[in-house]
Amino acid sequence: MKILLLSDTRERLDKLKGILKKHAKCDYIFHLGDGYQNLPNSDASNVFCVKGNRDLLSDCLPYKVVTLQGKRFLLTHGHEHGVKMGLARLMKLAKQEEADVVCFGHSNRFYDDTLDGIRYINPGFLDKRSGLSSSYAIMDFIDGKIKVKKYDI
């Protein structure tokens, strides 16, 4: 199972279209807020989206839990959990929701680490500014293990 992880795509439709075309064979798409409305198929059954701080008119939830292949994924943008200041509040929510994997955005920086037995992944963002590099990620399940590959843009 392959999952395309996107966050903070905002108005970068050119980059978004190229990524979607390149990874069209992914089984699922997780968009972690700020620009999910630009996905051409955001209401498809294999696409899961959450509301970011820039998704002002969205009726999407700020976080959701999705279970796939027996793993519980907590999806959130992260702005309501203060991820730019650290992961403590997000870790509390992850434990409360009994998440195996947490996918988040908002900080505009790629992140992949395991803390207290829970995997935390931020794919980065698609817009180059402030000296930060643009990225997204693919999460793959191989022999029951999660592998994450970062793609720099």
C-alpha positions as CSV (number, residue, x, y, z in Angstrom):
1,M,0.0,0.0,0.0
2,K,1.4,3.4,-1.0
3,I,0.1,6.7,0.4
4,L,0.9,10.1,-1.1
5,L,1.4,12.6,1.7
6,L,0.9,16.3,0.9
7,S,0.6,19.4,3.0
8,D,0.6,23.2,2.5
9,T,0.1,22.9,-1.3
10,R,-1.7,26.2,-1.3
11,E,-2.0,27.7,-4.8
12,R,0.9,25.7,-6.3
13,L,-1.3,24.0,-8.9
14,D,1.5,23.4,-11.3
15,K,3.5,21.4,-8.8
16,L,0.5,19.6,-7.4
17,K,-0.7,18.5,-10.9
18,G,2.8,17.1,-11.6
19,I,3.0,15.2,-8.3
20,L,-0.5,13.7,-8.8
21,K,0.4,12.6,-12.3
22,K,3.8,11.1,-11.2
23,H,2.2,9.2,-8.4
24,A,-1.1,8.3,-9.9
25,K,-0.7,4.7,-8.8
26,C,-0.7,5.5,-5.1
27,D,-3.5,3.7,-3.3
28,Y,-4.4,6.7,-1.1
29,I,-3.8,10.4,-0.8
30,F,-3.5,12.2,2.6
31,H,-3.7,16.0,2.2
32,L,-2.8,17.5,5.6
33,G,-4.4,20.9,5.0
34,D,-3.8,24.3,3.4
35,G,-4.8,23.8,-0.2
36,Y,-6.7,20.4,-0.2
37,Q,-9.5,22.1,-2.2
38,N,-7.1,22.2,-5.2
39,L,-7.1,18.4,-5.4
40,P,-9.1,17.5,-8.5
41,N,-10.6,14.5,-6.6
42,S,-10.7,15.6,-3.0
43,D,-14.0,13.8,-2.4
44,A,-12.8,10.4,-3.8
45,S,-13.0,7.5,-1.4
46,N,-9.2,7.1,-1.4
47,V,-8.5,10.7,-0.6
48,F,-8.4,11.9,3.0
49,C,-8.2,15.6,3.8
50,V,-8.1,17.8,6.9
51,K,-8.6,21.5,7.4
52,G,-5.5,23.8,7.7
53,N,-5.3,27.3,9.0
54,R,-5.6,28.7,5.5
55,D,-8.6,26.6,4.5
56,L,-11.0,29.3,5.8
57,L,-14.2,28.3,4.1
58,S,-13.7,24.6,4.6
59,D,-16.2,22.3,6.2
60,C,-13.4,19.7,6.7
61,L,-12.5,18.5,10.2
62,P,-9.2,19.8,11.8
63,Y,-8.2,16.2,12.4
64,K,-9.4,12.7,11.7
65,V,-8.4,9.1,12.3
66,V,-8.3,6.7,9.4
67,T,-7.7,2.9,9.8
68,L,-6.0,1.2,6.9
69,Q,-4.5,-2.3,7.0
70,G,-4.9,-2.4,10.8
71,K,-3.0,0.8,11.4
72,R,-4.6,3.9,12.9
73,F,-3.5,7.1,11.2
74,L,-4.1,10.4,12.8
75,L,-4.3,13.2,10.2
76,T,-4.1,16.8,11.2
77,H,-2.7,20.1,9.9
78,G,-1.2,20.8,13.3
79,H,-1.9,24.5,13.7
80,E,-4.4,23.7,16.5
81,H,-1.8,21.6,18.2
82,G,1.1,24.1,18.2
83,V,3.4,21.9,16.1
84,K,5.6,24.9,15.2
85,M,6.5,25.1,19.0
86,G,6.9,21.3,19.5
87,L,5.0,18.1,19.4
88,A,3.9,17.8,23.0
89,R,0.2,18.6,22.3
90,L,0.1,16.5,19.2
91,M,1.6,13.6,21.1
92,K,-1.1,13.9,23.7
93,L,-3.8,13.7,21.0
94,A,-2.0,10.8,19.3
95,K,-2.1,8.8,22.5
96,Q,-5.7,9.7,23.2
97,E,-6.7,8.5,19.7
98,E,-4.5,5.4,20.0
99,A,-2.7,6.3,16.8
100,D,0.0,4.2,15.2
101,V,1.1,6.9,12.8
102,V,0.5,10.7,12.9
103,C,0.7,12.7,9.7
104,F,0.8,16.5,10.0
105,G,1.7,19.7,8.3
106,H,1.8,23.4,9.1
107,S,5.5,23.7,10.1
108,N,6.6,23.6,6.4
109,R,9.5,21.2,7.3
110,F,9.9,17.6,6.5
111,Y,9.9,15.4,9.6
112,D,10.0,11.7,10.2
113,D,10.6,10.2,13.6
114,T,9.2,7.7,16.1
115,L,8.4,9.0,19.6
116,D,7.0,6.8,22.3
117,G,6.2,4.1,19.8
118,I,4.2,6.4,17.5
119,R,5.5,7.4,14.0
120,Y,5.3,11.2,13.2
121,I,5.5,12.3,9.6
122,N,5.4,15.8,8.1
123,P,5.8,15.7,4.3
124,G,6.9,19.4,4.1
125,F,5.3,21.9,1.7
126,L,5.3,22.7,-2.0
127,D,6.2,26.4,-1.9
128,K,9.8,27.6,-1.8
129,R,10.1,30.6,0.5
130,S,12.1,31.7,3.5
131,G,15.0,29.5,2.5
132,L,13.0,26.3,3.2
133,S,13.1,23.5,0.7
134,S,9.9,22.1,-0.9
135,S,8.9,18.5,-0.4
136,Y,6.3,15.8,-0.2
137,A,6.5,12.2,0.7
138,I,5.3,8.7,-0.1
139,M,4.6,6.3,2.7
140,D,4.8,2.6,1.7
141,F,4.0,-0.5,3.6
142,I,6.5,-3.3,3.0
143,D,6.3,-6.5,4.9
144,G,4.3,-4.8,7.6
145,K,6.8,-2.0,8.1
146,I,6.3,1.6,7.1
147,K,8.9,3.2,4.8
148,V,8.8,6.9,4.1
149,K,10.5,8.5,1.1
150,K,10.9,12.2,0.9
151,Y,10.8,13.9,-2.5
152,D,12.5,17.3,-2.8
153,I,11.1,19.7,-5.4
